[in-house]
Amino acid sequence: MEKRLQRLLIIVLCLVSAGVSAQGNRVKIESENFKGRRGYRIFTENVHFTQGTTEVFCDSAVSFSDDNRVEAYGRVRVIDKADSLNITAKQMFYDPTSRRSRLRQDVVYRGPDFTLYTDALDYNMTTKQAQYYNGGRIVDQEMRLTSVFGDFDPVTDVMIFRTKVVLDDPQGLVKSDYLRYNTAEGMAYFEGPTQIIGEDGNVINSEDGAQYNTETREFSGTSVEIVDGDYEITGDKSVFVEGYRKITGNVVVFSQQDSVTITGDEALYNEASGLTLIYGSALLEKPFGTDTLWLTADTLVSYQGAQEDTTAEKRMIAYNNVRIFKSDLQGVADSLIYNFTDSMIYFYESPAIWSEATQITGDSIWLKLGDGEVSQMQTHNNSFVVSQVTRRRFNQIKGRVMITDFVDNQISIMNVQGNGESIYFQVETDSLVSGMNRMVCSNMKLSFEDNRISRIKFYQNPEAAFIPVHEMSEGETKLEGFIWRGWQRPTKNAVVLGLAPPEAPAPIENPENDLPSISTDGLSLPGLGEEAEEEGR
């Protein structure tokens, strides 16, 4: 974009270059044939007339003595040695007093770096002001500009193109109804609806016009829409600087192929790499059947890949204060990667996932989505599953790696691989805790029904113990690394409205006092006696 406008600047400087004052009003006309009539004279064959440094050649001319004007016809050619003026036309109507000329039919204005074609050009030999009507075309080696009207004024350092303005060059196409260029300020102003079509087919629509600064190379527009294939970005204002397009105000990023909408206060878009950074109340929305996944973070980075790169994996990166909400799944993390190609979501830095009454944490969590539902979850290093039984008591499973399979958005199978440990409480029908089961073994396999454990298989030398409630000490009821983070669990309003994350609650007094929780749904483990079995290896 900046290259095409810089070339346009060179053309304008040629058109509005400083003029030479007329050396009197006297016009000298020469020709091979001459006829005189009262009030006018007719000159034919090799007609040549001069005024100061301006010379005109034509096939025939008529000089009117009453109002001091000259009309030239045929192969009209105007030159001026003082400023390299060279214009050809079929007709010219010239006023020697004001030095204003009106050139008509097949007008060609040749400059050192460009050529102007039009059928109607008005030109002032003294001020160098020029206007063309009924369509004009400016052409140089790489660029072509067309419009219905064009005005050039060296006094105000302004050139104006109006009505059906089209700027075409190898970089792309610009369409507008009004282009005003100030040569002193180096500013180009497009007014009204403006469209920019890049050489790769990308489209930028600016509803209320645009501006371009040739010195800073900044391009800005208002009510902007950027279309890159099936990828669209809209906002209140756009500024182009140093390879990035900055969009501000009510930013909306939409990927039709991935059915993803991202909103925010500001965005940075790099067309070459297909990279977009969205920040300031950044929010992602992706429908899953009748449900919707909402994701917010301080910054969201959308990577679509260059348009010509069909193998690029589309993904979204979120970092700082990441929170997600889906009706059956909520989560927090410091950073996240969402790969749209294989529908994988990777949570990093203190991640936590909640599904109904179950909390899952680890150093990193990988979530696989399929057909709008969670199909598998992998928890790597320091994996921990917690489910609240009462206000103070929590069932717990920990291990090095956990692989959890889901069916119909509910946990079906959980495999614990390495350093397996578990604590689960025996709860009577009146929701009172009667005791605690504690198990240590290398690996575990847990089967679930209705989000409750129905069977456990322990592998490699399990060690188990049941502790009655009256013999339990507080230190025995928590596995090492236990932390209940339910206060961090995001709600839909917190994610969608961008509410600040809650602060950590104050420590609970009297931890030995067991009070029933409102619900005992979730990870409710049975006793060892009937349903636990060992498979030694």
Protein Blocks (a to p, Z undefined) as FASTA:
>chain_A
ZZmmmmmmmmmmmmmgccdddebjbdcdddfbdcddehiacdeehiacdehjbccddfbd
cddfklopaddehjdddddfklopacddfbdcddfklopacdeehiacddfkbccddfbd
cddfklopacdeeiiadddfkbccddfbdcddfklopacdeehiacddfkbccddfbdcd
dfklopacdehjdddddfkopacddfkbpaddfklopacdehiaddehjaccddfbdcde
ehiacdeehiacddfklopacddfbdcddfknopacdeehiacdddehjbccddddfbdc
ddebjfklmkbccddddeehiacddfkbccddfbdcddfklopacdeehiacdehjbccd
dfbdcdddeehiafbdcdeehiacdddfblmbccddddfbdcdddeehiafbdcdeejia
cddddddfkopafbdcddddfbdcdddeehiafbdcdeehiadddddfklpcfklmpceh
iacfklmpccfklmmnopacdddddddehkllccddfblghjddddfklmgccddZZ
